[in-house]
Amino acid sequence: MTNTRIDSPSEPSPDIFSSANARYQQNLLLAKQLLFAYQQGDPKAIAQFEKNHPQAKQPGFSPTLQDARLLVSASGVRFKNPSLEKLKKEAKDLLKALKENQPEATARLHQHHPKGPQLDSTAAKLADAQCVIARENGLASWAKLKHHFALMQQAQEHVQRPHLTLDHDLKTLHIRCGTDIKQALPAAGFTGDFMEIANPFPQGQVPPFDPVENFVKIRSDFITQSYAADIPPEYADHITHAADEINNVEQRLRALPDEYKRIVLWFEHDPFDQLCFAYLLAHLANVNLGSCKLELVQTDRFPGIKKFIGIGYLGQHPECLITLWQQHTPVTSAMIAFGARCWHAFTANTPLELWQLSKGLSPLPLMQQAMLRMLKELPWTTNGLGLTEQLALEIINRDGPINTARAFHFLNTESEPMSFLGDIMFLSALRPLWQHKVAALKVTSLDVNKAPMLRHTVEITDTGRALLAGQLNWLEMCDPEYQRWVGGVRIAQGRGNWYWNPENDKLKFVV
C-alpha cells in the first residue's frame, strides 16, 4: 500500500456524527412530549398533527414516536418569526436561570457565549444572556440581532406597499440554483428577469465546461442514467431535455451580461449552491462585465430558523427575502477569481488543489466550507464510504425499517450539517447500497405504484452494520463495475483512490 498525504496542518472538524446525534436526542425528547400530549387529548398537540402530518385526519390514525419526531424535526427548519420583545424576555429569563445555576442555562451559556466555560454562570450579566440569545439565533451579537429586526421591520413596511419595487432602477437578472424563489421574488417586489442553474454538480462526473459539447454530454448522460427512473411524470421533460437545458444555460452564461445592468446571485451555503456559484463565477471570469453591477445575496443562517437549510424555505415570507436583499454585497474581482479556482479544482482529476483552497483565508469562506464538505464525499479510510452514505446508514440503522422519504427527511433535519441533496439525488446515493451482491441495505417492501420516495422501505444488513463499525471496506467488497465521482475524481474498485482520513481531517491516496 502506497500513501500520499497532505502535510499542511489542519484543525480537526467538529464531530459530525456527535452533532447529528445531539440533534436527534433533542428532537426525540420533544417528540416524546408531543406524543404524550397528543395521547392525552391536548388540543394544541392534536392540531399540530392535523396541520402537519398527511395521515392525521384519516380514521384510526394513531401516531408513533417516529411520527412525532417527523413533526418536531420539520419545525426546526421552518421559519418562525420571533419578536424582539419576546427575545428580550427570553434573555431576562435566561439570566434568572443562570443566577440560579440551572444546568440547562449554564450549558447554553458555555455553548454559545464567546468566552464559553470560562464564565461563571452565577456572575453573568444581562449582556451575557443577550449574547447567548443572539448566537442561538445565528447572529454574532445582540446589536446585530437588533439590526436584523430593524431590517425586518423595514421589509414588512415595504410588503404593505406592493406598488414599490426593489430592482426597477436597473435592468436586472436574478440567478438562483433552482426555482424555489422564482415566484416569491415578484411577491417581494422584484421585477427583474430570473435564470435558473440547477445542474446537480455534487453527483456524477463533472468535467471542465470547455469543450462545451463534452461537458453537456457527460452531465446530461449522468442525469438521464441516474435519475430517470425516479423522476415523477410531471418533471420527466427535465430528463428528456437535459442536454438542451444544460447547453442553454451554457450559452446564456457565455453571453452575459447581455443587456443587463445588474446581475444578482442568490445562493446559500451548501455544496449544491456553492458549486453552482463557483460554476457561475468561472464563467463570469471569462466575460467582459463592463459597467454591469454584480451583487451577491448569500447566507448560511436566518433568525427564526433553528437549522437553516436554504433560502427557499423563506419564499413564503416576502419580508425575509427583502431583508436578505438589504444586506446584499458587491461581487469583487477577488471573489470571481477564487470561485473560478474552486470550480477548476473541483473538475480536476485529483482533489489536491480543492483541499488547498478549502484552507486559510479567502473572499468566499462559505464556498470554502462547502468544498471541504464535498471532499468528505470521498471514500473514508475507515470504511470506504462517503459521508452521505454513512449518515444514511446511521439513520436507517437507528430508525429502520424506514421508507426512503423519511430517511431523507431525517438526513436533512437532523444529520447532514449542510443539507444539499435533492430527494432523487438521495435515492441515487442509496441505490448502490442495496443493489450490490453484498449489500449494506435490504429493501423490505416495494410498491411501484407509490411516488418514488415512498416506494422503498429499507433496513440495514449485517454488512451495513459492519461498515459503520469500520470492520469492512466498501470498495473492497462492492461489485467490480461500481464507480462514482466527486467532481473530476473517479472512485472505483480495483484502483488507487483518494480517501478522506477522519482521524486527521486530511486527504490520503491509497493504491
C-alpha positions as CSV (number, residue, x, y, z in Angstrom):
1,M,0.0,0.0,0.0
2,T,1.4,3.4,-1.0
3,N,0.2,6.5,0.7
4,T,0.4,10.1,-0.4
5,R,-0.7,12.5,2.3
6,I,-1.2,16.3,2.5
7,D,1.2,17.6,5.2
8,S,-0.2,21.0,5.8
9,P,-1.5,21.4,9.4
10,S,-5.2,21.4,9.9
11,E,-7.7,21.7,12.7
12,P,-10.0,18.6,13.2
13,S,-13.5,19.4,12.1
14,P,-16.4,19.1,14.6
15,D,-17.6,15.6,15.0
16,I,-20.5,15.4,12.5
17,F,-21.9,12.2,14.0
18,S,-21.9,13.6,17.5
19,S,-23.7,16.8,16.3
20,A,-26.2,14.7,14.5
21,N,-26.8,12.5,17.5
22,A,-27.3,15.6,19.7
23,R,-30.0,16.9,17.4
24,Y,-31.6,13.5,17.3
25,Q,-31.6,13.3,21.1
26,Q,-33.1,16.7,21.5
27,N,-35.8,16.0,18.9
28,L,-36.5,12.7,20.5
29,L,-37.2,14.3,23.8
30,L,-39.5,16.9,22.3
31,A,-41.2,14.1,20.2
32,K,-41.9,12.1,23.4
33,Q,-43.5,15.2,25.0
34,L,-45.6,15.9,21.8
35,L,-46.8,12.3,21.5
36,F,-47.7,12.1,25.2
37,A,-49.7,15.4,24.9
38,Y,-51.5,14.0,21.8
39,Q,-52.4,10.8,23.6
40,Q,-53.7,12.8,26.5
41,G,-56.0,14.7,24.1
42,D,-54.2,18.0,24.3
43,P,-55.9,20.3,21.6
44,K,-52.6,22.0,20.6
45,A,-50.9,18.7,20.0
46,I,-53.8,17.3,18.1
47,A,-53.9,20.5,16.0
48,Q,-50.2,20.2,15.3
49,F,-50.6,16.7,14.0
50,E,-53.6,17.6,11.9
51,K,-51.9,20.5,10.3
52,N,-48.5,18.9,9.6
53,H,-49.0,15.1,9.3
54,P,-50.5,13.9,6.0
55,Q,-52.4,11.0,7.6
56,A,-53.5,12.7,10.8
57,K,-57.1,13.3,9.7
58,Q,-57.6,9.7,8.5
59,P,-59.9,7.4,10.6
60,G,-58.0,5.4,13.1
61,F,-54.8,7.5,12.9
62,S,-52.5,6.6,15.8
63,P,-49.1,8.3,15.6
64,T,-45.9,6.7,16.6
65,L,-42.9,8.2,18.2
66,Q,-41.3,8.5,14.8
67,D,-44.3,10.4,13.5
68,A,-43.9,12.8,16.3
69,R,-40.2,13.2,15.6
70,L,-41.0,14.0,12.0
71,L,-43.1,16.9,13.1
72,V,-40.6,18.1,15.7
73,S,-37.6,17.9,13.3
74,A,-39.6,19.6,10.5
75,S,-40.5,22.5,12.8
76,G,-36.7,23.2,13.3
77,V,-36.2,24.0,9.6
78,R,-39.3,26.2,9.2
79,F,-39.2,30.0,9.7
80,K,-40.9,31.2,12.9
81,N,-40.9,34.9,13.1
82,P,-39.7,35.8,16.6
83,S,-40.4,39.3,18.1
84,L,-37.6,41.4,19.6
85,E,-39.8,41.8,22.7
86,K,-40.1,38.1,23.2
87,L,-36.4,37.6,22.8
88,K,-35.8,40.4,25.4
89,K,-38.0,38.5,27.8
90,E,-36.2,35.3,27.0
91,A,-32.8,36.9,27.8
92,K,-34.1,38.0,31.2
93,D,-35.5,34.6,31.9
94,L,-32.1,33.1,30.9
95,L,-30.3,35.5,33.2
96,K,-32.5,34.5,36.1
97,A,-31.8,30.8,35.4
98,L,-28.1,31.5,35.2
99,K,-28.1,33.2,38.6
100,E,-29.8,30.1,39.9
101,N,-27.1,28.0,38.3
102,Q,-29.6,25.9,36.5
103,P,-27.7,23.2,34.4
104,E,-29.6,23.8,31.1
105,A,-29.0,27.5,31.3
106,T,-25.3,27.0,32.1
107,A,-24.9,24.6,29.2
108,R,-26.4,27.2,26.8
109,L,-24.0,29.9,28.2
110,H,-21.0,27.6,27.8
111,Q,-22.0,26.5,24.3
112,H,-22.9,29.9,22.8
113,H,-21.0,32.6,24.6
114,P,-17.6,33.5,23.1
115,K,-15.9,33.1,26.5
116,G,-17.7,29.7,27.0
117,P,-16.7,27.7,30.0
118,Q,-14.6,30.5,31.4
119,L,-17.7,32.3,32.5
120,D,-19.2,31.7,36.0
121,S,-23.0,31.5,35.3
122,T,-23.9,33.0,38.6
123,A,-21.9,36.1,37.8
124,A,-23.4,36.5,34.3
125,K,-25.0,39.8,33.3
126,L,-27.9,40.7,31.1
127,A,-25.5,41.4,28.2
128,D,-24.2,37.8,28.5
129,A,-27.7,36.4,28.3
130,Q,-28.5,38.6,25.4
131,C,-25.3,37.4,23.6
132,V,-26.4,33.8,24.1
133,I,-29.9,34.5,22.6
134,A,-28.3,36.3,19.6
135,R,-26.0,33.5,18.9
136,E,-28.7,30.9,19.3
137,N,-30.5,32.8,16.5
138,G,-27.5,32.8,14.2
139,L,-26.1,36.3,14.8
140,A,-22.8,37.2,16.5
141,S,-24.1,39.9,18.9
142,W,-27.3,41.4,20.4
143,A,-26.6,44.6,18.4
144,K,-26.6,42.6,15.2
145,L,-29.9,40.9,16.3
146,K,-31.5,44.3,16.9
147,H,-30.3,45.5,13.5
148,H,-31.8,42.4,11.9
149,F,-35.2,43.2,13.4
150,A,-34.9,46.8,12.2
151,L,-34.3,45.5,8.7
152,M,-37.3,43.1,9.1
153,Q,-39.5,46.0,10.1
154,Q,-38.5,48.0,7.0
155,A,-39.2,44.9,4.9
156,Q,-42.6,44.4,6.4
157,E,-43.5,48.0,5.7
158,H,-42.3,47.6,2.1
159,V,-44.6,44.5,1.7
160,Q,-47.6,46.6,2.7
161,R,-46.8,48.9,-0.3
162,P,-46.8,46.5,-3.3
163,H,-46.5,49.3,-5.8
164,L,-42.9,49.8,-4.8
165,T,-40.3,47.7,-6.5
166,L,-36.8,46.9,-5.4
167,D,-34.8,46.5,-8.6
168,H,-36.6,48.8,-11.0
169,D,-33.6,51.2,-11.2
170,L,-31.6,48.9,-13.4
171,K,-32.4,46.1,-15.8
172,T,-31.8,43.2,-13.6
173,L,-31.2,39.4,-13.8
174,H,-31.6,37.2,-10.7
175,I,-29.7,33.9,-10.8
176,R,-30.5,31.1,-8.4
177,C,-29.7,27.3,-8.4
178,G,-33.3,26.2,-8.7
179,T,-36.8,27.8,-8.9
180,D,-37.7,27.8,-5.2
181,I,-37.8,31.6,-5.0
182,K,-38.8,32.3,-8.7
183,Q,-42.5,33.1,-7.7
184,A,-41.6,34.7,-4.4
185,L,-39.3,37.4,-5.8
186,P,-42.2,39.2,-7.7
187,A,-44.3,38.9,-4.5
188,A,-41.5,40.6,-2.6
189,G,-41.3,43.5,-5.1
190,F,-38.6,42.3,-7.6
191,T,-39.3,42.9,-11.3
192,G,-36.1,41.6,-12.8
193,D,-35.7,38.5,-15.0
194,F,-35.0,35.1,-13.5
195,M,-32.4,32.5,-14.5
196,E,-32.1,29.0,-13.0
197,I,-28.9,27.0,-12.7
198,A,-29.8,23.5,-11.4
199,N,-27.1,21.1,-12.6
200,P,-26.6,18.6,-9.7
201,F,-22.9,19.0,-9.5
202,P,-22.4,17.2,-6.2
203,Q,-23.1,13.9,-8.0
204,G,-21.6,12.3,-11.2
205,Q,-18.6,13.2,-13.2
206,V,-18.1,16.9,-13.6
207,P,-15.6,17.8,-16.3
208,P,-14.5,21.3,-17.3
209,F,-17.1,23.2,-19.2
210,D,-14.8,23.5,-22.2
211,P,-15.2,21.9,-24.7
212,V,-18.9,22.6,-24.2
213,E,-20.0,19.6,-26.2
214,N,-18.1,17.2,-23.9
215,F,-19.5,18.9,-20.8
216,V,-23.1,18.8,-22.0
217,K,-22.8,15.1,-23.0
218,I,-21.2,13.9,-19.8
219,R,-23.6,15.8,-17.5
220,S,-26.8,15.0,-19.4
221,D,-25.8,11.3,-19.7
222,F,-25.3,11.2,-16.0
223,I,-28.6,12.9,-15.2
224,T,-30.5,10.6,-17.6
225,Q,-28.9,7.4,-16.4
226,S,-29.1,8.2,-12.7
227,Y,-32.4,10.0,-12.2
228,A,-34.8,9.0,-15.0
229,A,-36.3,6.0,-13.1
230,D,-37.2,8.2,-10.1
231,I,-38.5,11.4,-11.7
232,P,-42.3,12.0,-11.4
233,P,-44.1,12.2,-14.7
234,E,-44.7,15.9,-14.4
235,Y,-40.9,16.5,-14.3
236,A,-40.0,14.0,-17.0
237,D,-39.2,16.7,-19.5
238,H,-36.3,17.8,-17.4
239,I,-34.7,14.4,-18.1
240,T,-35.7,14.2,-21.7
241,H,-34.4,17.6,-22.5
242,A,-31.4,17.6,-20.0
243,A,-28.8,18.2,-22.8
244,D,-30.8,21.1,-24.2
245,E,-31.2,22.7,-20.8
246,I,-27.5,22.4,-19.9
247,N,-26.5,23.8,-23.3
248,N,-28.9,26.7,-23.0
249,V,-27.5,27.6,-19.6
250,E,-24.0,27.4,-21.0
251,Q,-24.9,29.7,-23.9
252,R,-26.6,32.3,-21.6
253,L,-23.7,32.4,-19.2
254,R,-21.2,32.9,-22.1
255,A,-23.3,35.8,-23.3
256,L,-23.5,37.6,-20.0
257,P,-24.0,40.4,-19.1
258,D,-26.1,40.6,-22.3
259,E,-28.4,43.6,-21.9
260,Y,-28.4,43.5,-18.1
261,K,-27.1,46.3,-16.0
262,R,-27.2,44.3,-12.8
263,I,-26.9,40.6,-12.0
264,V,-28.0,39.4,-8.6
265,L,-26.8,36.0,-7.4
266,W,-28.9,34.2,-4.7
267,F,-27.0,31.4,-3.0
268,E,-26.9,29.7,0.4
269,H,-24.0,27.9,2.0
270,D,-24.4,24.3,1.0
271,P,-22.4,22.3,-1.6
272,F,-25.2,22.3,-4.3
273,D,-25.5,26.1,-4.2
274,Q,-21.8,26.8,-3.8
275,L,-20.8,24.5,-6.7
276,C,-23.4,26.3,-8.9
277,F,-22.0,29.6,-7.6
278,A,-18.4,28.5,-8.4
279,Y,-19.5,27.3,-11.9
280,L,-21.2,30.7,-12.5
281,L,-18.1,32.7,-11.3
282,A,-15.8,30.6,-13.5
283,H,-18.0,31.8,-16.5
284,L,-18.0,35.4,-15.3
285,A,-14.2,35.3,-15.1
286,N,-14.2,34.8,-18.9
287,V,-16.7,37.6,-19.9
288,N,-16.5,41.4,-20.0
289,L,-18.9,42.7,-17.5
290,G,-18.3,46.3,-18.4
291,S,-20.5,48.6,-16.2
292,C,-22.8,45.7,-15.1
293,K,-23.2,45.6,-11.4
294,L,-22.7,42.1,-9.9
295,E,-24.3,41.6,-6.5
296,L,-24.5,38.7,-4.1
297,V,-27.2,37.6,-1.7
298,Q,-25.7,34.8,0.4
299,T,-26.3,33.3,3.8
300,D,-25.9,30.3,6.0
301,R,-28.5,31.2,8.6
302,F,-31.6,33.3,9.4
303,P,-33.0,34.2,12.8
304,G,-36.2,32.3,13.4
305,I,-34.9,29.0,11.9
306,K,-33.1,26.6,14.2
307,K,-31.4,24.6,11.4
308,F,-31.1,26.7,8.3
309,I,-31.4,24.6,5.1
310,G,-31.9,27.1,2.4
311,I,-33.3,30.4,1.1
312,G,-36.2,28.5,-0.5
313,Y,-37.7,28.0,3.0
314,L,-38.1,31.8,3.2
315,G,-40.0,32.0,0.0
316,Q,-43.4,32.2,1.7
317,H,-42.3,35.2,3.7
318,P,-41.5,38.1,1.3
319,E,-40.2,40.2,4.2
320,C,-37.4,37.6,4.7
321,L,-36.2,37.9,1.0
322,I,-36.3,41.7,1.3
323,T,-34.2,41.5,4.5
324,L,-31.7,39.4,2.7
325,W,-31.7,41.8,-0.3
326,Q,-31.0,44.7,2.1
327,Q,-27.7,43.0,3.0
328,H,-26.5,42.2,-0.5
329,T,-22.9,42.8,-1.2
330,P,-20.9,43.6,-4.4
331,V,-19.1,40.6,-6.0
332,T,-15.5,41.6,-6.2
333,S,-12.8,40.5,-8.7
334,A,-11.2,38.5,-5.9
335,M,-14.5,36.6,-5.3
336,I,-14.7,35.9,-9.1
337,A,-11.1,34.7,-9.2
338,F,-11.5,32.5,-6.1
339,G,-14.8,31.0,-7.3
340,A,-13.2,30.2,-10.7
341,R,-10.3,28.5,-9.0
342,C,-12.6,26.4,-6.9
343,W,-14.5,25.3,-10.0
344,H,-11.4,24.3,-11.9
345,A,-10.1,22.5,-8.8
346,F,-13.4,20.6,-8.4
347,T,-13.3,19.4,-12.0
348,A,-9.7,18.3,-11.8
349,N,-8.8,14.5,-11.6
350,T,-7.2,14.9,-8.1
351,P,-8.6,16.7,-5.0
352,L,-5.3,18.3,-4.1
353,E,-6.0,21.9,-5.2
354,L,-9.5,21.9,-3.9
355,W,-8.1,20.8,-0.5
356,Q,-5.7,23.7,-0.5
357,L,-8.4,26.2,-1.5
358,S,-10.6,25.0,1.4
359,K,-8.0,26.1,3.9
360,G,-6.9,29.5,5.2
361,L,-8.4,32.9,4.4
362,S,-10.5,33.6,1.3
363,P,-13.0,36.1,0.0
364,L,-15.7,33.4,0.0
365,P,-15.5,31.4,3.3
366,L,-18.9,29.8,2.7
367,M,-17.6,28.3,-0.5
368,Q,-14.5,27.0,1.3
369,Q,-16.7,25.2,3.8
370,A,-18.9,23.7,1.1
371,M,-15.8,22.5,-0.8
372,L,-14.5,20.9,2.4
373,R,-17.9,19.2,2.8
374,M,-17.6,17.9,-0.8
375,L,-14.2,16.4,0.0
376,K,-15.9,14.3,2.7
377,E,-17.8,12.6,-0.1
378,L,-14.6,10.9,-1.0
379,P,-14.4,7.4,0.5
380,W,-13.3,7.4,4.1
381,T,-10.3,5.5,5.3
382,T,-12.5,3.9,8.0
383,N,-14.9,2.0,5.6
384,G,-14.7,3.2,2.0
385,L,-18.0,5.1,2.2
386,G,-18.6,8.8,1.6
387,L,-20.2,10.9,4.3
388,T,-23.7,10.9,2.8
389,E,-23.7,7.1,2.6
390,Q,-22.5,6.8,6.2
391,L,-25.1,9.3,7.5
392,A,-27.8,7.4,5.6
393,L,-26.8,4.1,7.1
394,E,-26.7,5.6,10.6
395,I,-30.3,6.8,10.2
396,I,-31.5,3.5,8.8
397,N,-29.7,1.5,11.4
398,R,-31.4,3.6,14.1
399,D,-34.9,4.1,12.6
400,G,-35.3,1.2,10.1
401,P,-37.2,-0.4,8.6
402,I,-38.0,3.1,7.2
403,N,-39.1,4.4,3.8
404,T,-36.6,6.5,1.9
405,A,-38.7,9.6,2.2
406,R,-38.4,9.6,6.0
407,A,-34.8,8.7,5.9
408,F,-34.2,11.7,3.5
409,H,-36.2,13.9,5.9
410,F,-34.1,12.9,8.9
411,L,-30.9,13.4,6.9
412,N,-31.8,17.0,6.2
413,T,-33.3,17.9,9.5
414,E,-31.0,16.1,11.9
415,S,-27.9,14.5,10.4
416,E,-26.5,16.4,7.5
417,P,-24.5,19.6,8.5
418,M,-25.0,21.2,5.1
419,S,-28.2,19.8,3.5
420,F,-27.6,19.8,-0.2
421,L,-29.1,16.7,-1.8
422,G,-32.5,16.7,-3.6
423,D,-34.7,13.7,-2.9
424,I,-33.9,12.0,-6.2
425,M,-30.2,12.6,-5.6
426,F,-30.6,10.9,-2.3
427,L,-32.2,7.8,-3.9
428,S,-29.3,7.8,-6.4
429,A,-26.8,7.7,-3.5
430,L,-28.7,4.9,-1.7
431,R,-29.4,2.6,-4.5
432,P,-25.9,1.0,-4.8
433,L,-26.1,0.1,-1.1
434,W,-28.9,-2.3,-1.7
435,Q,-28.3,-3.3,-5.4
436,H,-24.9,-4.8,-5.0
437,K,-24.3,-8.5,-4.5
438,V,-23.0,-7.9,-1.0
439,A,-25.4,-5.2,0.2
440,A,-25.4,-2.7,3.0
441,L,-29.1,-2.3,2.8
442,K,-32.1,-4.5,2.2
443,V,-35.4,-3.5,0.6
444,T,-38.1,-5.0,2.9
445,S,-41.0,-3.7,0.8
446,L,-41.5,-2.2,-2.6
447,D,-44.7,-0.5,-4.0
448,V,-44.1,0.7,-7.5
449,N,-47.5,2.4,-7.6
450,K,-46.3,5.0,-5.0
451,A,-44.3,8.1,-5.5
452,P,-40.6,7.4,-5.9
453,M,-39.6,8.5,-2.4
454,L,-42.3,6.3,-0.9
455,R,-41.7,3.1,-2.9
456,H,-38.9,1.6,-0.9
457,T,-38.8,0.6,2.7
458,V,-35.3,-0.3,3.7
459,E,-33.4,-1.7,6.7
460,I,-29.7,-2.2,7.4
461,T,-27.9,-5.5,6.9
462,D,-25.2,-7.1,8.9
463,T,-22.8,-5.9,6.2
464,G,-24.1,-2.3,6.7
465,R,-23.5,-2.5,10.5
466,A,-20.0,-3.9,9.9
467,L,-19.3,-1.0,7.6
468,L,-20.5,1.5,10.2
469,A,-18.3,-0.2,12.8
470,G,-15.2,0.1,10.4
471,Q,-14.9,-3.6,10.1
472,L,-15.3,-3.7,6.3
473,N,-14.3,-1.5,3.4
474,W,-17.0,-0.9,0.8
475,L,-14.5,-0.5,-2.1
476,E,-13.1,-4.0,-1.4
477,M,-16.5,-5.7,-1.4
478,C,-18.8,-3.9,-3.9
479,D,-19.4,-5.2,-7.4
480,P,-16.5,-4.8,-9.8
481,E,-18.4,-2.3,-12.0
482,Y,-19.0,0.1,-9.2
483,Q,-17.8,3.7,-9.6
484,R,-18.8,7.1,-8.5
485,W,-17.4,10.6,-8.8
486,V,-16.6,13.6,-6.7
487,G,-16.3,16.3,-9.3
488,G,-13.5,15.1,-11.6
489,V,-12.2,12.5,-9.2
490,R,-13.2,8.9,-10.1
491,I,-13.8,6.4,-7.3
492,A,-13.8,2.7,-8.3
493,Q,-12.9,-0.7,-7.1
494,G,-9.5,-2.2,-8.0
495,R,-7.6,1.0,-8.5
496,G,-5.9,3.7,-6.5
497,N,-8.3,6.1,-4.8
498,W,-8.3,9.3,-2.9
499,Y,-9.7,8.9,0.6
500,W,-10.8,11.2,3.4
501,N,-9.0,10.4,6.6
502,P,-11.3,11.5,9.5
503,E,-8.5,10.9,12.1
504,N,-6.7,14.0,11.0
505,D,-9.1,15.6,8.5
506,K,-6.7,15.2,5.6
507,L,-6.6,13.6,2.2
508,K,-4.9,10.3,1.6
509,F,-4.1,8.4,-1.6
510,V,-4.3,4.6,-1.3
511,V,-3.0,2.3,-4.0
